[in-house]
């Protein structure tokens, strides 16, 4: 019976040593995790994680307000841009047979709504004349010459390449 008791004591002692080693291993792991947790919770100036998260949330709210304000400003700019001259069409032509070169011209200046004007200059040997005609939605209330119509068409075509959403 004494031999059985010795075996039990040795087995219990072995289990105790194994458990002691396991406890030391766990203590080492917990110490490492505690150190990592403390580093995580402290910022570079000692601020806590909660403080940093609050600061990030405040900055995020500020950025959302900035984006919203920029969106409104961008819509205003797009509205102004739609009224700016964006489409230009130029046609040079020879108005009279007795003059050389294409010294006469028609130029159309249009905004995004196809509103603007067309200017024509007719060059002759004795004199030159300049005409301006308003354009509304790509049309004029005045009779347009073939060259003026071509200048308006070119300006409208150039508008198609510059669309702003």
trRosetta pair geometry for C-beta under 8 A, 3 or more apart (Angstrom, degrees):
i j d omega theta_ij theta_ji phi_ij phi_ji
1 4 5.6 -47 -153 33 40 111
1 5 6.4 41 149 -20 66 104
2 5 5.6 -52 -149 35 34 114
2 6 6.5 38 151 -22 64 102
3 6 5.7 -50 -150 32 34 112
3 7 6.6 35 151 -19 64 103
4 7 5.7 -53 -151 34 34 112
4 8 6.4 34 151 -18 66 105
5 8 5.6 -53 -149 36 34 112
5 9 6.3 34 152 -20 66 105
6 9 5.7 -53 -146 36 32 110
6 10 6.2 31 155 -17 66 106
7 10 5.8 -54 -145 38 30 109
7 11 6.2 29 154 -18 65 108
8 11 5.7 -55 -144 39 30 110
8 12 6.1 29 156 -18 65 107
9 12 5.7 -53 -144 39 29 110
9 13 6.1 32 153 -21 64 107
10 13 5.6 -52 -145 37 30 113
10 14 6.4 33 152 -21 63 104
11 14 5.7 -52 -148 35 31 112
11 15 6.4 31 153 -17 64 104
12 15 5.6 -53 -147 38 33 110
12 16 6.2 39 150 -23 65 105
13 16 5.4 -51 -147 35 32 116
13 17 6.4 32 153 -19 65 102
14 17 5.8 -51 -147 34 32 109
14 18 6.3 31 153 -17 64 106
15 18 5.7 -55 -147 39 32 111
15 19 6.1 31 154 -17 66 108
16 19 5.8 -57 -145 41 27 109
16 20 6.1 31 154 -23 64 107
17 20 5.5 -52 -145 35 30 114
17 21 6.4 31 155 -18 64 103
18 21 5.9 -53 -150 36 30 109
18 22 6.3 31 150 -18 64 108
19 22 5.4 -55 -146 39 34 115
19 23 6.2 37 153 -22 67 103
20 23 5.7 -50 -147 34 31 112
20 24 6.5 33 152 -18 63 103
21 24 5.7 -52 -150 36 32 113
21 25 6.4 36 150 -20 64 104
22 25 5.5 -51 -148 35 33 114
22 26 6.4 31 153 -16 65 105
23 26 5.7 -53 -146 39 32 110
23 27 6.2 38 152 -23 65 105
24 27 5.5 -51 -146 34 31 115
24 28 6.5 35 153 -21 63 103
25 28 5.7 -53 -152 33 31 113
25 29 6.5 28 151 -16 64 106
26 29 5.6 -54 -147 38 35 111
26 30 6.1 33 155 -18 68 106
27 30 5.9 -53 -143 38 29 109
27 31 6.3 33 155 -22 63 106
28 31 5.8 -55 -149 34 28 113
28 32 6.6 28 153 -17 62 106
29 32 5.8 -56 -152 36 32 111
29 33 6.3 29 153 -15 66 107
30 33 5.6 -55 -145 40 33 110
30 34 6.1 37 154 -23 66 105
31 34 5.7 -52 -146 34 29 113
31 35 6.5 30 154 -18 63 104
32 35 5.8 -54 -150 35 31 110
32 36 6.4 28 153 -15 65 106
33 36 5.6 -55 -146 40 33 110
33 37 6.1 37 153 -23 66 106
34 37 5.6 -52 -145 36 30 114
34 38 6.4 30 155 -19 64 105
35 38 5.8 -54 -148 36 30 110
35 39 6.5 30 153 -16 64 105
36 39 5.7 -54 -148 38 33 110
36 40 6.2 34 152 -21 65 108
37 40 5.6 -56 -148 37 30 113
37 41 6.2 22 157 -15 66 110
38 41 5.9 -58 -141 40 30 107
38 42 6.3 8 164 -2 65 112
39 42 6.4 -71 -143 47 26 95
40 49 6.6 8 141 -67 77 131
41 48 5.8 -19 174 -146 84 75
41 49 5.1 -79 -131 -16 55 107
42 46 5.7 -28 -159 -132 102 42
42 47 7.4 126 -157 61 51 35
42 48 7.0 -36 -96 -100 48 47
43 46 6.6 -36 60 41 74 14
43 47 4.2 -5 30 55 127 87
43 48 7.5 -63 -8 -2 94 6
43 49 7.6 149 -49 -78 89 47
43 51 7.6 -98 -7 78 131 109
43 52 5.5 141 -68 -65 133 128
47 51 4.4 -111 -180 84 104 135
47 52 5.7 122 115 -52 119 86
48 51 4.8 101 57 6 76 101
48 52 7.1 -141 99 -2 43 87
49 52 5.6 -56 -149 39 36 111
49 53 6.2 36 154 -20 68 105
50 53 5.8 -53 -147 36 30 110
50 54 6.4 33 153 -20 64 105
51 54 5.7 -53 -148 35 32 112
51 55 6.4 32 153 -18 65 105
52 55 5.6 -54 -149 36 33 112
52 56 6.3 34 152 -20 66 104
53 56 5.6 -51 -145 36 34 112
53 57 6.3 35 154 -19 65 104
54 57 5.7 -53 -148 36 31 111
54 58 6.4 32 152 -20 64 104
55 58 5.7 -53 -148 35 32 111
55 59 6.4 29 154 -15 65 106
56 59 5.8 -56 -148 40 31 109
56 60 6.2 36 151 -23 65 106
57 60 5.5 -52 -145 35 32 115
57 61 6.5 35 154 -20 64 101
58 61 5.8 -51 -151 33 32 111
58 62 6.5 33 149 -18 63 105
59 62 5.4 -52 -149 37 35 115
59 63 6.3 37 151 -20 67 104
60 63 5.6 -51 -146 36 32 111
60 64 6.5 37 152 -22 64 102
61 64 5.6 -50 -149 32 32 113
61 65 6.6 32 152 -17 63 103
62 65 5.8 -55 -153 35 32 111
62 66 6.4 34 149 -20 65 105
63 66 5.4 -51 -147 36 36 114
63 67 6.3 37 154 -21 67 102
64 67 5.8 -51 -147 35 31 110
64 68 6.4 32 153 -19 63 106
65 68 5.7 -54 -148 37 31 112
65 69 6.3 31 153 -17 65 107
66 69 5.7 -57 -147 40 31 110
66 70 6.1 30 155 -19 66 108
67 70 5.7 -54 -144 39 30 111
67 71 6.3 37 153 -26 63 103
68 71 5.7 -51 -151 29 30 114
68 72 6.9 29 152 -16 62 101
69 72 5.8 -54 -154 34 35 109
69 73 6.4 31 151 -15 67 107
70 73 5.5 -54 -144 41 35 111
70 74 6.0 41 154 -25 67 105
71 74 5.7 -51 -145 33 29 113
71 75 6.7 30 154 -18 61 102
72 75 5.9 -55 -155 34 32 110
72 76 6.6 32 148 -18 64 105
73 76 5.5 -54 -151 36 36 113
73 77 6.3 36 152 -19 68 104
74 77 5.6 -51 -145 36 33 112
74 78 6.3 37 153 -21 64 103
75 78 5.6 -51 -147 35 32 113
75 79 6.5 37 152 -21 63 102
76 79 5.6 -53 -154 33 33 113
76 80 6.6 29 151 -15 66 104
77 80 5.7 -54 -149 39 35 109
77 81 6.0 37 152 -22 67 108
78 81 5.5 -53 -143 38 31 114
78 82 6.5 38 154 -27 63 101
78 164 5.3 -171 -141 138 96 127
78 165 7.5 -60 -136 86 146 43
79 82 5.8 -50 -153 26 30 113
79 83 7.3 16 152 -8 60 103
80 83 6.1 -66 -160 39 37 103
80 84 6.7 43 145 -32 69 104
81 84 5.4 -47 -149 21 41 118
81 86 7.4 64 168 -70 80 129
81 112 7.3 60 120 -28 72 133
81 164 5.8 37 103 14 135 170
82 111 6.3 77 156 162 50 107
82 112 3.8 -73 -148 41 73 138
82 113 6.5 69 163 -31 100 88
82 164 6.9 -130 -70 59 83 124
83 111 5.3 -9 -153 -157 28 154
83 112 7.4 -56 -50 27 28 96
83 113 7.6 5 -97 6 58 114
84 111 6.1 133 69 -124 25 99
85 88 7.0 52 162 -64 107 94
85 109 4.8 -28 -138 -178 126 103
85 110 7.0 107 -142 66 69 22
85 111 6.0 -75 -92 -78 36 70
85 116 6.4 91 -112 -117 88 132
86 110 7.1 -56 58 96 69 67
86 111 6.0 73 13 -142 94 43
86 112 5.8 33 32 -59 143 72
86 158 7.7 -172 133 118 69 98
86 159 6.0 86 103 -111 105 80
86 162 5.3 -155 171 102 117 146
87 108 7.4 -21 118 113 93 99
87 109 7.5 142 83 -162 61 34
87 110 4.1 -20 66 65 110 102
87 111 7.5 -139 21 -57 91 4
87 114 7.6 -10 41 -107 147 59
87 116 7.7 -154 65 -2 91 153
87 155 3.9 100 137 176 102 77
87 156 6.2 61 173 -76 157 22
87 157 7.8 133 -152 56 119 42
87 158 4.5 147 -140 78 78 98
87 159 3.8 -40 -69 -54 132 91
87 162 7.2 -163 -72 39 76 127
88 107 6.9 -13 -167 -171 91 94
88 108 6.9 164 -151 83 41 61
88 109 5.8 -2 -104 -104 80 63
88 110 7.6 -172 -71 25 37 73
88 154 7.9 -26 120 116 42 99
88 155 5.6 -27 -142 -112 6 92
88 158 6.2 -40 45 71 51 162
89 107 7.1 164 84 -154 52 47
89 108 4.4 6 51 47 99 106
89 110 7.9 21 1 3 99 111
89 150 7.4 -159 152 129 128 58
89 151 4.3 150 107 -174 104 54
89 152 6.3 -151 53 -55 144 7
89 153 6.7 138 -146 68 166 47
89 154 2.8 134 -138 81 115 97
89 155 3.5 -100 -9 -39 104 72
89 156 7.5 -11 -40 9 138 58
89 157 7.3 89 -90 38 119 93
89 158 6.5 -170 -67 1 79 121
90 105 6.5 -15 -167 -170 88 117
90 106 7.5 161 -152 85 43 52
90 107 5.2 -5 -104 -106 75 82
90 151 6.4 21 -110 -127 14 99
90 154 7.0 -89 28 99 40 151
91 105 6.5 157 84 -156 50 65
91 106 4.8 -1 56 54 101 95
91 107 7.9 -167 25 -73 63 43
91 147 4.7 -170 106 -167 136 86
91 148 7.8 -136 45 -72 133 23
91 150 4.7 81 -77 96 153 116
91 151 4.6 -112 3 -66 106 86
91 154 6.9 164 -52 0 92 142
92 102 4.0 86 143 139 104 124
92 103 7.8 25 -165 -65 102 7
92 104 7.1 135 -162 81 58 50
92 105 4.8 -29 -103 -98 64 92
93 102 5.5 -43 -116 -148 5 100
93 104 5.3 -42 74 81 73 102
93 105 7.1 144 20 -95 69 39
93 106 7.6 11 11 0 113 95
93 147 5.1 -106 -1 -102 146 139
94 97 7.6 78 138 -95 116 33
94 99 6.5 -173 -159 82 91 92
94 100 7.8 -57 -125 -176 123 18
94 101 6.8 164 -94 105 101 28
94 102 5.2 -83 -52 -99 73 60
94 103 7.4 57 -110 23 62 67
94 104 6.7 127 -123 25 16 105
95 99 7.2 18 57 45 77 133
95 104 4.0 80 -30 -28 109 160
95 122 4.8 104 -108 -151 169 87
95 123 6.3 151 22 51 123 60
95 124 6.9 -77 86 -70 124 76
96 99 4.9 73 71 8 99 104
96 124 5.7 64 -5 -115 146 83
96 125 7.7 -96 80 -12 147 87
98 125 6.6 -55 111 -22 108 129
99 103 6.5 -86 147 33 130 121
99 123 6.5 178 161 113 165 94
99 124 6.4 -138 -49 -137 140 41
99 125 5.7 -163 -87 -51 99 83
100 103 8.0 65 90 -17 52 114
102 105 7.6 81 149 -73 91 80
103 123 3.9 -65 112 63 108 159
104 120 7.5 17 176 -179 96 86
104 121 6.1 -161 -147 98 61 66
104 122 5.0 11 -128 -127 123 43
104 123 4.7 -146 -69 19 72 85
104 147 7.7 35 122 142 109 175
105 120 7.1 -163 100 -143 46 55
105 121 5.6 16 51 48 78 95
105 147 7.9 -156 -165 162 29 134
106 118 6.0 8 -178 177 100 106
106 119 7.1 168 -153 86 52 44
106 120 4.4 -14 -102 -100 83 88
106 121 7.9 -172 -76 21 44 58
106 145 7.2 -155 -74 66 148 111
106 147 4.4 145 1 131 136 100
106 148 4.6 -138 -155 -88 150 57
106 150 7.2 106 72 64 132 88
106 151 4.1 -132 116 -27 103 145
107 118 6.9 171 87 -155 41 60
107 119 5.1 -9 58 58 92 92
107 120 7.8 176 19 -78 60 44
107 151 6.0 -150 -121 -161 13 139
108 116 6.7 103 175 94 74 125
108 117 7.4 -161 -145 105 57 37
108 118 4.4 -22 -98 -101 79 89
108 119 8.0 178 -81 19 34 61
108 135 6.7 37 -151 -21 105 160
108 148 7.3 112 -66 -166 105 65
108 151 4.0 147 -15 134 102 96
108 152 4.5 160 -106 -84 162 51
108 154 7.0 141 42 62 119 87
108 155 4.0 -110 99 -20 113 142
109 116 4.5 -144 100 175 67 136
109 117 5.8 7 52 55 96 72
109 118 7.7 177 19 -85 63 40
109 119 7.6 24 -2 -2 104 101
109 155 7.0 -150 -95 -128 12 144
110 114 5.3 -12 -169 -140 131 42
110 115 6.6 128 -151 60 75 25
110 116 4.1 -136 -99 10 43 136
110 135 6.4 -62 -95 93 97 136
110 138 7.5 30 -128 -88 147 62
110 152 7.3 90 -50 -144 131 70
110 155 4.5 118 10 147 117 128
110 156 6.7 8 56 -72 166 59
110 159 6.3 -60 98 -57 120 129
111 114 7.4 -87 68 -17 59 13
111 115 5.3 -15 40 60 104 81
111 116 5.8 152 -8 -59 73 101
112 159 6.5 148 -122 -154 49 117
112 163 8.0 104 -138 -125 109 54
112 164 7.0 -69 -103 33 146 103
113 137 6.9 -54 154 -88 82 63
114 135 7.1 -93 155 138 73 109
114 136 7.8 71 108 165 83 25
114 137 5.1 58 85 -148 115 28
114 138 4.0 -27 168 -47 139 80
114 156 6.1 22 -117 -105 111 96
114 159 7.0 -98 -80 -6 77 173
115 135 6.5 170 -151 99 36 75
115 136 5.5 12 -116 -122 87 52
115 137 6.7 7 -70 -42 77 45
116 134 7.8 -175 110 -156 28 59
116 135 5.2 -4 66 58 64 109
116 155 7.5 -113 57 160 146 154
117 132 5.5 7 174 -173 131 96
117 133 6.5 156 -159 78 79 40
117 134 5.4 -50 -100 -109 84 43
117 135 5.8 174 -98 8 23 90
118 132 7.3 162 83 -152 44 51
118 133 5.2 -14 58 59 92 93
118 135 5.7 80 -20 -43 93 122
118 140 6.9 -77 20 -62 119 142
118 144 6.9 45 64 -126 157 115
118 148 4.9 97 144 -158 148 99
118 151 5.7 124 -140 91 113 127
118 152 5.9 -56 -76 -64 133 94
119 130 6.7 -4 -175 -173 96 97
119 131 7.1 166 -154 86 50 49
119 132 5.0 -15 -102 -100 78 80
120 130 7.0 168 88 -153 48 50
120 131 4.8 -5 57 56 96 97
120 132 7.9 -177 21 -76 65 36
120 133 7.8 15 1 2 105 104
120 145 6.9 81 -107 29 164 127
120 147 6.9 108 -122 95 121 116
120 148 5.7 -61 -61 -79 128 104
121 128 6.2 10 -179 176 95 111
121 129 7.2 172 -152 88 52 42
121 130 4.8 -15 -101 -101 80 81
121 131 7.8 -176 -76 20 36 65
122 128 6.6 171 85 -157 52 62
122 129 4.8 -2 52 56 102 90
122 130 7.8 -166 19 -76 67 35
122 131 7.6 33 -9 -2 102 105
123 128 4.9 -13 -111 -110 58 104
124 127 5.5 12 64 60 110 56
124 128 6.4 -180 27 -82 68 49
124 129 7.8 26 4 -1 108 89
133 140 4.9 34 145 -155 117 149
133 142 4.6 -118 -141 58 122 132
133 144 6.7 -169 91 -92 159 83
133 148 6.9 34 41 -164 135 147
134 140 6.2 145 85 -133 53 90
134 141 7.1 12 72 22 100 96
134 142 7.6 106 42 6 68 109
135 138 6.7 0 174 -129 110 12
135 139 6.8 151 -157 73 74 20
135 140 5.1 -54 -99 -73 63 87
135 152 6.1 176 -125 -118 148 120
136 139 6.3 -36 70 68 67 74
136 140 7.3 118 18 -102 71 40
136 141 7.4 28 21 -31 116 90
138 152 6.3 119 -159 167 67 117
138 156 5.7 40 -116 -85 115 132
140 143 7.9 -84 95 15 112 5
140 144 5.3 112 41 -53 129 109
140 148 7.8 -34 8 144 149 129
140 152 7.8 -131 -24 -79 106 151
144 148 4.0 -132 -168 95 95 122
144 149 4.9 124 118 -58 125 79
144 152 7.0 -25 -160 -8 161 136
145 148 4.6 96 49 7 75 103
145 149 7.0 -136 93 -5 39 86
146 149 5.8 -53 -150 35 31 112
146 150 6.5 32 150 -20 63 106
147 150 5.5 -52 -149 36 33 114
147 151 6.4 37 151 -21 65 102
148 151 5.6 -49 -148 33 34 113
148 152 6.5 35 152 -18 65 103
149 152 5.7 -54 -150 36 33 111
149 153 6.3 35 151 -20 65 105
150 153 5.6 -52 -147 36 33 114
150 154 6.4 34 154 -19 65 104
151 154 5.8 -53 -149 36 31 111
151 155 6.4 32 152 -19 64 105
152 155 5.7 -55 -149 36 32 112
152 156 6.4 34 152 -19 66 104
153 156 5.7 -53 -147 36 31 111
153 157 6.4 33 153 -19 64 105
154 157 5.6 -52 -148 36 33 113
154 158 6.5 32 153 -19 65 103
155 158 5.7 -53 -149 35 32 110
155 159 6.7 40 148 -25 62 100
156 159 5.5 -49 -155 26 35 117
156 160 7.1 42 148 -27 62 96
157 160 5.8 -45 -159 20 38 114
157 161 7.6 32 149 -14 61 100
158 161 5.9 -53 -162 32 43 111
158 162 6.8 17 150 -1 69 114
159 162 6.0 -78 -148 49 37 97
159 163 7.6 72 156 -70 67 68
160 163 6.8 -8 -163 -43 36 103
